[in-house]
Amino acid sequence: MIAPAIAVRSEVLNAGVGSIDDDVLVASALVGVVEMVLAWTRLRNQERTATRRLHVWIASFNGLIVLALTMPLLLVLVLYLFPDEHASLANRGFPLSALWAGVQAVAVLLAESTARFFFRWLEPQAP
């Protein structure tokens, strides 16, 4: 969760643009903690109700792949496709970290829903 924020921060510093605040790193860390709690509770519940442990692993890997692909792709799409909206939000004082955390939260929700969907698909008899 923090890797895109570190990459953006290092590129800004290497380009000599100036400094970037640590609020993006903090927002990424907070979303990462939320993802960790959600994944931990999901895995604990799925391990209790699963008839085959392989189904838990398959669903978890599907969720991890969705998280790994959607997080950077959503950031790139949102930042690339809507530059005018970002400029207007920044001029009004809207923090970039809120947008950053919101996009990452959407990626986390997509990943968790994918993992839960695939587990239900693989284990239809689970409660």
C-alpha positions as CSV (number, residue, x, y, z in Angstrom):
1,M,0.0,0.0,0.0
2,I,2.9,2.4,0.7
3,A,4.9,1.5,-2.4
4,P,3.2,4.0,-4.8
5,A,3.5,6.8,-2.2
6,I,7.2,6.1,-1.8
7,A,7.7,6.0,-5.6
8,V,5.9,9.4,-6.0
9,R,7.8,10.9,-3.2
10,S,11.2,9.8,-4.5
11,E,10.4,11.0,-8.0
12,V,9.4,14.4,-6.7
13,L,12.6,14.7,-4.7
14,N,14.7,13.4,-7.6
15,A,13.1,15.9,-10.0
16,G,14.1,18.8,-7.9
17,V,10.5,20.0,-7.8
18,G,10.6,20.6,-4.0
19,S,9.3,18.5,-1.2
20,I,6.2,16.5,-0.7
21,D,4.6,16.2,2.6
22,D,4.4,12.9,4.4
23,D,0.6,13.1,4.4
24,V,0.4,10.8,1.4
25,L,2.6,8.2,3.2
26,V,0.4,8.5,6.3
27,A,-2.8,8.1,4.2
28,S,-1.3,5.0,2.5
29,A,-0.3,3.5,5.8
30,L,-3.7,4.0,7.3
31,V,-5.4,2.4,4.3
32,G,-2.9,-0.4,4.6
33,V,-3.8,-1.0,8.2
34,V,-7.5,-1.1,7.3
35,E,-6.7,-3.6,4.6
36,M,-4.7,-5.7,7.0
37,V,-7.6,-5.8,9.5
38,L,-10.1,-6.7,6.8
39,A,-8.0,-9.4,5.3
40,W,-7.2,-10.9,8.7
41,T,-10.8,-11.2,9.8
42,R,-11.8,-12.5,6.4
43,L,-9.1,-15.2,6.5
44,R,-10.0,-16.2,10.0
45,N,-13.7,-16.6,9.1
46,Q,-12.9,-18.4,5.9
47,E,-10.5,-20.9,7.6
48,R,-13.2,-21.8,10.1
49,T,-15.9,-22.4,7.5
50,A,-13.9,-23.8,4.6
51,T,-14.1,-27.5,3.7
52,R,-10.9,-27.3,1.7
53,R,-8.0,-25.0,2.7
54,L,-7.1,-24.6,-1.0
55,H,-10.2,-22.7,-1.6
56,V,-9.1,-20.1,1.0
57,W,-5.8,-19.8,-0.7
58,I,-7.3,-19.4,-4.2
59,A,-9.7,-16.7,-3.1
60,S,-7.0,-14.9,-1.2
61,F,-4.6,-14.9,-4.2
62,N,-7.4,-13.6,-6.4
63,G,-8.0,-10.7,-4.0
64,L,-4.2,-10.0,-3.8
65,I,-4.0,-9.9,-7.6
66,V,-6.9,-7.5,-7.8
67,L,-5.4,-5.3,-5.1
68,A,-2.0,-5.3,-6.8
69,L,-3.4,-4.4,-10.2
70,T,-6.2,-2.0,-9.3
71,M,-4.3,0.2,-6.8
72,P,-1.7,1.6,-9.2
73,L,-4.1,1.5,-12.2
74,L,-6.8,3.4,-10.4
75,L,-4.3,6.0,-9.3
76,V,-2.9,6.5,-12.8
77,L,-6.4,6.6,-14.4
78,V,-7.7,9.1,-11.9
79,L,-4.7,11.3,-11.9
80,Y,-4.3,11.2,-15.7
81,L,-8.0,11.4,-16.8
82,F,-9.2,14.1,-14.5
83,P,-6.5,16.8,-14.3
84,D,-8.9,19.7,-14.4
85,E,-10.9,18.4,-11.5
86,H,-7.7,17.9,-9.5
87,A,-6.6,21.5,-10.3
88,S,-10.0,22.9,-9.2
89,L,-9.9,20.8,-6.0
90,A,-6.4,21.8,-5.2
91,N,-7.2,25.5,-5.7
92,R,-10.0,25.2,-3.2
93,G,-7.6,23.6,-0.6
94,F,-8.7,20.0,-0.9
95,P,-5.8,17.8,0.2
96,L,-4.3,15.4,-2.3
97,S,-3.9,12.8,0.5
98,A,-7.7,12.5,0.8
99,L,-8.0,11.7,-2.9
100,W,-5.1,9.3,-2.7
101,A,-6.6,7.5,0.3
102,G,-10.0,7.4,-1.4
103,V,-8.6,5.8,-4.5
104,Q,-6.7,3.3,-2.5
105,A,-9.8,2.5,-0.4
106,V,-11.7,1.8,-3.6
107,A,-9.0,-0.7,-4.6
108,V,-9.1,-2.3,-1.1
109,L,-12.9,-2.7,-1.4
110,L,-12.6,-4.2,-4.9
111,A,-9.9,-6.7,-3.6
112,E,-11.9,-7.7,-0.6
113,S,-15.1,-8.1,-2.5
114,T,-13.3,-10.2,-5.1
115,A,-11.8,-12.5,-2.4
116,R,-15.1,-12.9,-0.7
117,F,-16.9,-13.6,-4.0
118,F,-14.4,-16.3,-5.1
119,F,-14.6,-17.9,-1.7
120,R,-18.4,-18.0,-1.9
121,W,-18.1,-19.4,-5.4
122,L,-15.7,-22.1,-4.4
123,E,-17.5,-22.9,-1.2
124,P,-21.2,-22.6,-1.9
125,Q,-22.2,-24.6,1.1
126,A,-20.4,-22.3,3.6
127,P,-22.6,-20.2,5.8
